[in-house]
Amino acid sequence: MKKKLLVTASTFPRWMNDTEPKFIYDLCMQLKKYYDVTALVPAAPKAKSVENMEGITVKRFRYFPVERLQTLAYPGAIVPRIKEKKARGLLVPFFFIAQYFATRREMKHCDAVLVNWFVPQGVTQSFLRRKKPYIVSGLGGDVTSLNGFPLSRIKQGIIDDAGAVTVVSDDLKKVLQAKYRNTDDIRVIPMGVDLTFFGPEHRDETLRAKYGKPIVLFVARLVEKKGARYLFEAMKDIDAKLLVVGNGPEMDMLQGKARELELDCDFLGPKNKDELKSIYASCDVFVAPSVIAANGDKDGLPVAILEAMASGAPIVASDIAGIAEAVVDGENGYLTEPKNVASLRKSIQRILDDEESRKEFSTNSVKLAKRFDFASIGEEYHQLIERMLQ
């Protein structure tokens, strides 16, 4: 009989073919090879309280009596949701209380827990009196921000109690080691990509014919750390179609900027994985102009970059440590200084102007993406969990 693994997270598909990021779901799909997996995630309007999604038991905890007001976690992520509408901050205490009791209830039936994000899941885990072996995984802003008192003390307790700590990049490992004790054994296990799903073979020539010009693609939440505003400025003198996939608090500002700069730009809104695979494979350049936000929040290693690489897209991205672990300057694209519009423009134009380099970058992106195969990453977590349980 398989051991029971509880996976806690705050980002998860609300239903099949949802546009919400699926990286925790994809990891669960790998882990179900070894465990009976239950994912405990926040409720959302119109989402089922309990369901089986391709062999994963999904339980969504309700954190407010009025269903339509359970809007803290979706769409997007908790911190941007609060920035977008400050009144949502009033839901935070209800969220933590509900998550605490839901996690305590599910802990009775599991052998181990995989806790995704130090905040809020790790915080909840730290307050549970009845302990089960757990791994805590730092994914980005939960590591680089929210490090003042009292959260710093809570985070230290999370690290001290954890059976193992993982992060998605070497940069995040260095951040934790600089700020916290008992961090010598942190494991770097990056986010992964499903190489059986994404690939250059999904290129859609009808999409390319529709626009009649090169396609520059941006896929991310429209929030400060993703740096979309710098891409918009860089595109002013580039004769290409800019496709923007995603939603978020910067949407209105970016739409205004696109009009102001007279960009040939389409805002496609959120897309699910089935829709994205042909969009990734059909672009000429994928751009990830990430920056460090004012509050210290920054990307670890965005899954969108890995999906674009697996699809054969040349990459132009900011030279931020986590990203630089996937994008090799001059091999599968170019790394640019964050917020440097001139460098961003030059790198995009350089790829668009050189068909031979573009093809070489495309081939190399697919090769480099193999390092992030979700099947291998699932096996790494399996070995780590087994060692923890022993």
N, C-alpha and C positions, 0 to 999 in steps of 0.2 A: 504493500500500500504506500502511495506517495505521501511524503510529509506535506504539511500544510504551511503555505507561505502567505503572509498578509503583506500587501503592497499598499502603502499610503501615499497619496499625492493630491495636489490641488489642480492639476491640469490633466484632463482626460476627455476622450470623446463622450459627448452626451448621448449619442446614438450612432448607429452604423452610418458611415459616409458623412460624418460630421466634419465641419471645417476646422474644428479645434485641433491643435497639435496632437499627434499620435505617438510621440516617442516613448512615453511610459507604457502605452498600450502595446507597442511593438516589442518592448522589452518583456512585458508580461507574456506575450505570445511565445517568446523564446524560453522563458522560465517555466511555462506550463509543460514543457518536455520533461521536466524533472520534479515539479511540485504541483500540488493542488492549489492553484492561485486564486486568491480573493483580492480584488482591488477595492479599497475604501476611499471614496472621493466625494467632493461636495455635491449636493443636489443642485438641480437647475430646473427652471420652468419647462414643463413638457417632457422631461427626462424621467425614465422609470426609476423607481426606488430600488428595485432589485431586478437584475436580468443576467442571462448568460450570453456573453459575447464571444463566440468562437471558442468556447471551452474555458473562458475566464468568468468567474463569478464576480459581478460588479454590484457593489452596494453603495448607494448614494445617501449620505446622512443629511437630514433636513435640519437647517439651522435657523429658520424663521417661520412663524405660523402661517404667514401669507406667502403662498407659493411664488407669485409673480414678483415678490420683492427679494427672492433669493438670487441676487445679481452680483454678489461680491466676486465670484470666481470666473464667471463666463459672461460674454466672450472675452478672451484675452488672458490677463493675469491679475492677481489681486491688487498689487500696488498701482499699476496704471488705471485700474478700475476706480480706485479711490481718488486718484488725481483727476480723473475725468469728471467725477461727481463726488464731492467731499462728503455728502450725506451718507454715502455708502460706508464710510468709516464707522458709523453707528452700528453696523452689522458685525464688526470685528469681535466684540465680546461674545455675541451669540454664536458666532462661527467657532470660536475656540472652545466654548462650553460644549456645544454639540459634537464637535470633533473629539473632544476628550471622552465623553461618554460612549460615543460610537466606537472609538478605538479600544477603550477598555472592554467593551462587550465582545468585540471581535478577537481580542487577545486571548480570550478563554479557549478559542478553538484553533489556534495556530501554533506552530513550532518555532517560527522565526518571523521577523518583520524586516521588510526593506522600506526604509523611510526616505522618501524623496523630498529634498529641500530641508535645510535647517529651520527655516521659518516658512510656513507655520507648523508643518508636520513634526519637525524635530522638537520644537518647543512643547507640543502636546505630548510627545513620547517621553520627554524628560520629567513630566509631572505624574506619570503613571507609577503607582506604587508597586503593583504586581508586574515584575519585569519579565520580559522574554528576550532572548538574544536578538539584537537588531543591528542592521547596517544603516548608517546614515549617509546619504549621497548629496553632495553640494553641487549645484548645477549652474551657478552664475551669481546673480545679484544677492542671493541668500548668503553668499560667502563674502563678496566684496563690499557689501553695505550692511547696515543694521548691526554695527559692531560697537555701539556705545553702551554704557551702563543703562539698564540692567541686562540687556540682551547678551552682552559679552559674557557675563557670568553664567547665564543660562546655556549659551553655546558651549562654554567650557565644560559644563556638566554633561551636555549631550555627548561631547567627544569622550569624556572620561568613562561614561557608561556604555558606550557603543562597543559591540563586538568587532566592528571594523568601520573605517571611514573611507569613502571614495569621493573623488571629484572628477570632473570631466576634462580637466586640462592641467598641465604642469603649472601654469600660472596660478590657478586657483589653489593648488597645493602649496605654492610658495606663500600666498596670502595667508592661508590658515597657519602655516608653520611660523610665520612672522608674528602672529597675533596670539597664538594659543599654545598651551603645553600639551604634552602627550600626543604629538602629531608626527612622530618620526615614521610611523608605519602607514601613512596615508597612501592609498592605492589610486593611481590615475586610470580610470576606465572611461573612455570617451563615450559620448552619445553615439549611437550607431545608425546605420542605414540599411534598408532591406534591398540587397543587390538583386534579388529575384523580382523586384517590383519596378524599380527605376532603371532606365537604360536609354542609350541613344536611339534604339529601335523605335521609340515612341515619338520620334520627330513627326510633326504634323505639317506637311507642305501646304495644306489648304489655309492653315493659320498664317503661314509666311506669305502666301499669295494675297491674303486679305489685306495685309498691311503694306506690302510692296516695298519694304525697306528693312534694314537690319533691326533686330529686336534686342533691346537692353531690358533686363528683367530684375525686379526687386521683389523679394518675398519676405515679409516680416510683419510683426505688429508695428503699427505706426506710433511709436513712442520715441522719446528722446535718444536713448542709447543706440537705436538702430541707425541714426544719422541720415535719414532720408532727405532732409533739407539740403544737405551738402551734395547729394547726388543730383537733386533738381537743379541746383546752381551749375553743376558741372555739365549738365545736358543742354544748356542754353545754346551752344554753338555746335552741337553734334546732330548730324542729319540721321536720326534713327527714331524708332518707335519705342517709347518708354512704357513698359507694362508694370503696374504696381498691384501686387496681390497682398491683401491684408486689410485690417481695419484698426482703429484705435483713436486715442484722444487727439492726435495730430492731423487727423483726416481733413478737417476744415481748413487748417492752416496750409497744408500741402496742396489742396485743391486751389486755394487762392494763389499760392506761389506758382503753380503750373499755368494759371491764367495770366499772371503778371509777367512771367518769362516767355509766354507764348509757346509752351512746349507741346510737342505731339505726344500726348500722354493719355493713357486709358487707366482708370482705376477699376480694377476687376472685382474688388471686394475679396472676402475670404473664399478660399477654394479647398475642397477636400483632396485627398491624395490621388484619387482616380483622375481628377481634373488636372492636378498639378503635373503629373508625370509627362504629359504631352507638352505642357507649357515650358517646363524645364528643358526638355529635349529639343525644343524648337527655337530657343533663344540663341543669340550670337555671343552675348556676354551676360553673365550673372554678376550683380554688384551687391556687395555687403559693406556699406560705408560706416561701420559701427564706430561709436565714440564712447568715452567714459562720461556718464551722466553727472549732473551737478552733485547728486547725493552719493556718488561713488559707484553706482550700479553700472555694470558692464557685462558684455557677453562672455560666456565661457567658450563654447564652440557651437554656434548655431546649427541645428539640424538641417536647416534649409541649405546651407552651404554644402553639406555632405550629400544631400539629395540632388542638388544641382551638379555636383561633381560626378556622381554615379550616372547621371543622365548625359554626361559628356559636355557640360558647359564650361567654357573658359571662365575663370573667376578674376574679378577685381575686388579686393577687399582691404580693409584697414589693417595696418600692421599692429594688431593687438595680439598679445601673447597666445591666447587660446586659439584664435583664428589661424595664426601663423604655424600652428601644429598640423594644419590640414592643407593650407595653401602654400605652395613652394614658389617663391618669387622667381619668375622667368622659366618655370617648368610647366605649371598648369594655369598660369595667369600672372598677375602683378599684385604686390602689396604696396599700399600707399600710406602716407602719414595721415592719421585721423584728422578730419576737418580741413585737409588741404585740397581745396576745390581744383586748383590748377593741376595738381598731380593726378587727381581722380579723372579729370577730363582727358589728360594726356594718355593715361593708361587705357581708358575705354576706347579712345580714338585709335590708338596704336593697334589694338586687337582688331577693330573693325576694318582697318586699312590693310592688314596683312593676312591674307587668306591662308597662306602656308603656315604661319605661326598659330593662327586660330585652329587649324586642324590638328596641329601638334599638341596644343594646349588641351584640346578636347580629348584626344587619345590619352594624354597623361592624367587628366582629371579622373577618367574611369579607372586607370591603374592605381592611382593614389587612394581612391575611394575604397578599394578592397581592404585597406588597413582597418576600416571602420565597419566591417561586415557584422550585422547584428547577431548572426549565428555564433561568431567567435566571442562577442561581448556577453551574450547570454551564458556561454560556457564559463567565462571568467567569473561571472557572478555566482554561478552554480558552485564552482570550486571554493569561492570565498565563503559562501553560506555553509557548505559542508564542513569546512575547516572551523568555522565559528561554532557550529553545533557540536562538533567533537570536543 
